[in-house]
Amino acid sequence: MLLTMAGILLPAAEFDTLPAIVATVDGHAVTRDAVVARLKNSGKLSPEGGPAAMRAAARQAAETEVYFFLLGRLLATENITPSEEAAARHLAELERLLPHGLPTRESGEKARIAASENYRWNVALQEFLRRAAPEVIAVSDAEIEQVYRLNQDQFRLPEQYQFGVIRIPKSRADAREAAETVRALADDIRARLRQGEDFDRVAAETNPSGAELSETDLLGLLKQGDPALPAGSVSRLLENQEAYFLIKVKSKTPGRYIPLKDAAPYLRLQLRSEKTAKALETILRGELKKANVQFFIDQ
């Protein structure tokens, strides 16, 4: 109902035929400029359809302006104004409550979410309901547990590894000092490790640049070539097209489910936001019944 624009991208000049005031709500004017600005910001317009499509898009934008006016007037009764700062604080709190080990959002994505119109108004309305009608967004422990059980795989942490890696490139110029071939050099390095030389010291000497593979790729290489390797041991000689590898599993943390008690604070805040979104349409229906709304687009 609110905050959705179907649409189409029409040149702004196409809207010059609209009246200067396209709607009023309790005497408040919704102007043509406001409607055009909303359509521009939506980034969606229609190359086809002509005047009929233009008026349909303008009507939808005008309705959205009416909804925001009514909602803003309601929020003002509690001195609440939607803001990017409040939205950013709410998002930061949600991130703080995210159970340790689950992926967090990139800073750019967080800024985009906090700046979005929908998120700002959801946070503001949530604060209004917290003050004026807390029962509407109240979340019970039973609701939290139900959502946790239904989405438990989202709260499972995968196995976590700490690797030591020695990478021997197959195109290695200095291989002649240890052996005639790179493979012989790799075998020689593994023999040194099996004789008890310190892995990190040998790695620093023979592979100062590091693994050059992601943890996921290293794990895939290990599971393919030496899947039963226990923690603290060094793998057999592994390889891909570019290099040979010797991998030491320094530590291994088994996969596990995040307990309900750790996930509950995050789920409670998330469910409040969802209940706020569901309450929005009911609130707007009530405000529309009390308001005098007129549209002039078709006149």
Salt bridges, closest charged atoms under 4 A:
ASP26 OD2 - ARG73 NH2 2.85
GLU63 OE2 - ARG59 NE 2.97
GLU65 OE2 - ARG38 NE 2.60
GLU93 OE2 - ARG96 NH2 2.71
GLU95 OE2 - ARG105 NH1 3.01
GLU117 OE2 - ARG38 NH2 2.95
GLU127 OE2 - ARG130 NH2 2.61
GLU127 OE2 - ARG131 NE 2.79
ASP141 OD1 - ARG268 NH2 2.78
GLU143 OE2 - LYS275 NZ 2.87
GLU145 OE2 - ARG149 NH2 3.41
ASP174 OD1 - ARG172 NE 2.70
ASP187 OD1 - ARG183 NE 3.31
GLU197 OE2 - ARG192 NE 3.01
GLU197 OE1 - ARG201 NH2 2.53
ASP200 OD1 - LYS250 NZ 2.88
GLU205 OE1 - ARG192 NH2 3.03
GLU205 OE1 - ARG201 NH1 3.93
GLU212 OE1 - ARG167 NH1 3.36
ASP226 OD1 - ARG236 NH1 3.61
GLU239 OE1 - LYS170 NZ 2.65
ASP262 OD1 - LYS261 NZ 3.14
GLU281 OE2 - ARG285 NH2 2.99
GLU287 OE2 - LYS290 NZ 3.04
